[in-house]
Amino acid sequence: MSEQKLQFIDRISSTFGTSLEMTDEQGTSRIFDLLAEFQIEAKAYAVVVQEENGEIDVLRITDNAQGEPQLETIEEDEEWENVMELYDEVAFSDELEEDQ
């Protein structure tokens, strides 16, 4: 996947801001901070960190019936790993450039 281009976007932040309250399948609400959102080819993703425990996750950005962006869990492990790997490459390359 590293040959693919990652393009940063702002669909979630421009609609909801960077602090997101999300509810899981059990009805538990949690606060997440939006770290980044980007598009790879035709799919869009958001990287979030849970405020409570610092756990980082990547979610897919889709549109609901009204055409508004929403976040959904990535069910396929391979897709999740590939997207997170590509994001890490970009994020860490930016950090390396800033350190030099």
N, C-alpha and C positions, 0 to 999 in steps of 0.2 A: 504494500500500500504506500510505501514511502515515495514512489514515483508520482503519486497523485498530489495535486495542489490543494492546500488548505487556504481558504479565504475567510477572513474574519468578517462577521456580520453583527447586527445589533437588533434583531427581531424581538428577542425576549426582553432585553434591557430597555428598549424604547417603549415597550408595552407595559411591563410590570416593574421595572427598576432592577436593581442588582441584589436586593434582599427578597427572597422568595419563600412564601409559606406553602408547603406542599403536604398533602394528606396521602398516606399509604393505604393499601388494601384493607388494613385493619381499622382505619379511621383515625389513626394517630397523626397529628399535625406536627411538622418539624420545620425549622427555619434553615434555609440554605443560602449561601452567598454564591452569586454567579461569578465564576472566575473568567470564563471566556465562552464565546459562542462563535461558531464557524460553519462553513459549508465545504463539503468535499463532493465534487461533481454535483449530483442532484439532491443529495441528502444534507440536512442541517443538524448540528449537534450543539449541546451546551455542556460545559464542564462546571460542576457545582461542588461546593464543600459544605458539609453539614456543620452548623455552628456548634452543636452539642458535643461532637466527638472528633471533628476535623477530618472525617472520612470523605474522600474525593470520589465522585461518580461522574459518569458521562451519560447523558440522556439524549434521545433523538427529539428534534423539534419537528412537529407536524402541525397541520392546520385543523381546527375543529370545524364543525358544520357552518359556523358563521365566518369562517376564513381567518380567525384569530389564531395566533401561535399558541401551542400547548406543548408540554413535555411528556414524553412517554419513555418507559423503561426499554432498554435494548435487550431483547430476549436471547439473541444469539451471542454466545461467548466470543466467537471468532470476530464478529463485527465490533463488539465492545473493545476487545484487545487491540484490533487494528486501528481503530479510531483513537484510542488512548495513546498508543505508541506514536502515531503521527503527531498528536498534540504535544506529547512529551518532547519529541524531536524539535518542534518549533519553539516550545516554551524554554527548553534548556539551551537552545542555540541563542535565543535572545539574551538569556542570563549570561552566557559566556561572552557575548559581544559587549555587554554592559561592563563586565569585569575587566575587559582589556583596555 
